[in-house]
Amino acid sequence: MQHIYTAHPAPLVHDGRVYLYTGHDENGSTNFTMKEWRVWSSDDMVNWTATASSTGTCR
């Protein structure tokens, strides 16, 4: 998760797996521009996998 800007994480635990929902701030924006949400998942809180993303403008 260190290769993109993320903000406002919201965790959810289901069946021993952690899902982390985050906003995704765009590179080079002069304002807070989030065109998509990202979902990451982990079963050990160390190794994370990009699980999904959804588009839509969030302000």
LOVEX-139963 format. One record per residue (C-alpha): residue number from 1; residue in one letter; y, x, z. Coordinates in Angstrom, 2 decimals. Example, Ala and Ser with C-alpha at 12.3 -4.5 7.8 and 13.67 -1.06 7.14 Angstrom:
<pts>
pt kevo = 1; dopa = a; Y = -4.50; X = 12.30; Z = 7.80
pt kevo = 2; dopa = s; Y = -1.06; X = 13.67; Z = 7.14
</pts>
This chain:
<pts>
pt kevo = 1; dopa = m; Y = 0.00; X = 0.00; Z = 0.00
pt kevo = 2; dopa = q; Y = 2.29; X = 2.99; Z = -0.14
pt kevo = 3; dopa = h; Y = 2.95; X = 2.79; Z = -3.88
pt kevo = 4; dopa = i; Y = 5.05; X = -0.43; Z = -3.90
pt kevo = 5; dopa = y; Y = 7.71; X = -1.96; Z = -1.68
pt kevo = 6; dopa = t; Y = 6.36; X = -4.72; Z = 0.56
pt kevo = 7; dopa = a; Y = 8.04; X = -6.82; Z = 3.22
pt kevo = 8; dopa = h; Y = 7.38; X = -9.49; Z = 5.82
pt kevo = 9; dopa = p; Y = 3.61; X = -9.07; Z = 6.29
pt kevo = 10; dopa = a; Y = 1.62; X = -12.05; Z = 7.54
pt kevo = 11; dopa = p; Y = -1.99; X = -11.30; Z = 8.60
pt kevo = 12; dopa = l; Y = -4.92; X = -13.70; Z = 8.53
pt kevo = 13; dopa = v; Y = -8.45; X = -12.90; Z = 9.77
pt kevo = 14; dopa = h; Y = -11.42; X = -14.65; Z = 8.17
pt kevo = 15; dopa = d; Y = -15.10; X = -13.74; Z = 8.58
pt kevo = 16; dopa = g; Y = -14.30; X = -10.28; Z = 9.98
pt kevo = 17; dopa = r; Y = -11.93; X = -9.38; Z = 7.15
pt kevo = 18; dopa = v; Y = -8.14; X = -9.05; Z = 7.48
pt kevo = 19; dopa = y; Y = -5.98; X = -10.50; Z = 4.71
pt kevo = 20; dopa = l; Y = -2.36; X = -9.34; Z = 4.62
pt kevo = 21; dopa = y; Y = 0.13; X = -11.46; Z = 2.70
pt kevo = 22; dopa = t; Y = 3.33; X = -9.59; Z = 1.81
pt kevo = 23; dopa = g; Y = 6.43; X = -10.12; Z = -0.24
pt kevo = 24; dopa = h; Y = 6.96; X = -7.52; Z = -2.96
pt kevo = 25; dopa = d; Y = 10.49; X = -6.19; Z = -3.41
pt kevo = 26; dopa = e; Y = 11.31; X = -4.97; Z = -6.92
pt kevo = 27; dopa = n; Y = 12.18; X = -1.28; Z = -7.54
pt kevo = 28; dopa = g; Y = 15.84; X = -0.56; Z = -8.22
pt kevo = 29; dopa = s; Y = 17.11; X = -3.97; Z = -7.20
pt kevo = 30; dopa = t; Y = 20.54; X = -4.11; Z = -5.57
pt kevo = 31; dopa = n; Y = 19.52; X = -7.30; Z = -3.73
pt kevo = 32; dopa = f; Y = 16.29; X = -8.48; Z = -2.22
pt kevo = 33; dopa = t; Y = 14.39; X = -9.52; Z = -5.33
pt kevo = 34; dopa = m; Y = 10.82; X = -10.73; Z = -4.84
pt kevo = 35; dopa = k; Y = 9.15; X = -11.98; Z = -8.00
pt kevo = 36; dopa = e; Y = 5.66; X = -12.11; Z = -6.53
pt kevo = 37; dopa = w; Y = 3.62; X = -12.15; Z = -3.36
pt kevo = 38; dopa = r; Y = 0.78; X = -9.69; Z = -2.79
pt kevo = 39; dopa = v; Y = -2.46; X = -10.16; Z = -0.86
pt kevo = 40; dopa = w; Y = -4.30; X = -7.14; Z = 0.52
pt kevo = 41; dopa = s; Y = -7.62; X = -7.16; Z = 2.36
pt kevo = 42; dopa = s; Y = -9.51; X = -4.78; Z = 4.63
pt kevo = 43; dopa = d; Y = -12.60; X = -4.81; Z = 6.82
pt kevo = 44; dopa = d; Y = -11.61; X = -1.69; Z = 8.79
pt kevo = 45; dopa = m; Y = -7.74; X = -1.76; Z = 8.86
pt kevo = 46; dopa = v; Y = -7.74; X = 1.69; Z = 7.18
pt kevo = 47; dopa = n; Y = -8.88; X = 1.07; Z = 3.61
pt kevo = 48; dopa = w; Y = -7.01; X = -1.71; Z = 1.82
pt kevo = 49; dopa = t; Y = -7.75; X = -3.46; Z = -1.47
pt kevo = 50; dopa = a; Y = -5.26; X = -5.38; Z = -3.58
pt kevo = 51; dopa = t; Y = -6.93; X = -8.78; Z = -3.60
pt kevo = 52; dopa = a; Y = -4.46; X = -11.01; Z = -5.46
pt kevo = 53; dopa = s; Y = -0.87; X = -11.59; Z = -6.43
pt kevo = 54; dopa = s; Y = 1.07; X = -14.70; Z = -7.28
pt kevo = 55; dopa = t; Y = 4.26; X = -14.94; Z = -9.28
pt kevo = 56; dopa = g; Y = 7.33; X = -16.97; Z = -8.59
pt kevo = 57; dopa = t; Y = 10.85; X = -16.09; Z = -7.55
pt kevo = 58; dopa = c; Y = 11.39; X = -16.00; Z = -3.81
pt kevo = 59; dopa = r; Y = 14.87; X = -15.66; Z = -2.34
</pts>
